[in-house]
Amino acid sequence: TELSNNGHALVLNLAGRGLGGVTYEGQWYNLLDLNFHAASEHTMYGEHFPMEIHVVFKHSSTPKVLVFAFWVLAEDSASEDHPLKAVTQAFLPEVGKVTPIRGAVDLSGLFTNPTGTFFTYEGSLTVPPCSQMALWFVRREPLKFPSAEVTGIKAALMKSTGDFGNYRSVMPRNGRKAWVTEAAVGKPIYKPSPLPPGVAPLFDPSVVRAADFKAYTDARMAARSVQEAEKVSQRAYYRAFRATQASRDTMPDDMKLRAIEPHHEEPEAIPTLAPGSPGAGKSHEEVLETITDKIADQARAAAKIAYQAMVPDLR
């Protein structure tokens, strides 16, 4: 994965990689990203910590997100062997740049080592438009990172934000209730929302493990690749048609006959709609659909002509 600097935060993008997520109240939330803030966006007795880390998860079928916040203390004696050492010890990118992360990142260590107690409340995102769609979990016990690492990350964030930092001012509670939640590492069971009648579930609704979500993610990525391949194929048909037309006059007679004989009708020209033509009265959508269909048919025919025109040894 890569650590990026978008000018507002240092972000480790982890979405769509099948790396798991969290289960909360029987609902599954996929892992999205990890980002750094300086100073902290939550305070303890009115005091900010030098840095705060957010790990963000999104519900599998709704806009709701869970944000886990971790206070970070800078200590000279803190061990360099911590769960995020591959990130905090990497070269920090400039704005608009990325840095590949080579080592392993153990997020589970953030949640339960040594304990996993979180202050929980319903709130908003801390970046515009600050939508009220987040459930926050603020770890009670701060993480302890070496002072040099915290100083380096904080300096990078200050530089990219004009020395303002990237933390939101503390908001009033406005009567919000907070409660305590305990975290545990394991293989969560996914309890999907009820499906409409006649719709089969994607997974066994009784037991679904993280590996199943990774397989599902891989399948969706494969489907997207097929769609992209189809688009490339269509463009190739069109280019082959143009190339065949452009090279027809320069081909030797024996090859020209080989190219034309299998097809008694050459492809039509790319259609246009002149004023008064049958399609002139149609809507833009209908005209576009008609032209697109004709181009696709002609492209397929052109590809066959191009293939026939090739020297047999090159087929």
Secondary structure, 3 states (H helix, E strand, C coil): CEEEECCCCEEEECCCCCCCEEEECCEEEEEEEEEEECCCCCEECCEECCEEEEEEEEECCCCCEEEEEEEEEEECCCCCCCCCHHHHCCCCCCCCCEEECCCCCCCHHHHHCCCCEEEEEEECCCCCCCCCCEEEEEECCCEEEEHHHHHHHHHHHHHHCCCCCCCCCCCCCCCCCCEEEECCCCCCCCCCCCCCCCCCCCCCCCCCCHHHHHHHHHHHHHHHHHHHHHHHHHHHHHHHHHHHHHHHHHCCHHHHHHHHCCCCCCCCCCCCCCCCCCCCCCCHHHHHHHHHHHHHHHHHHHHHHHHHHCCHHHC
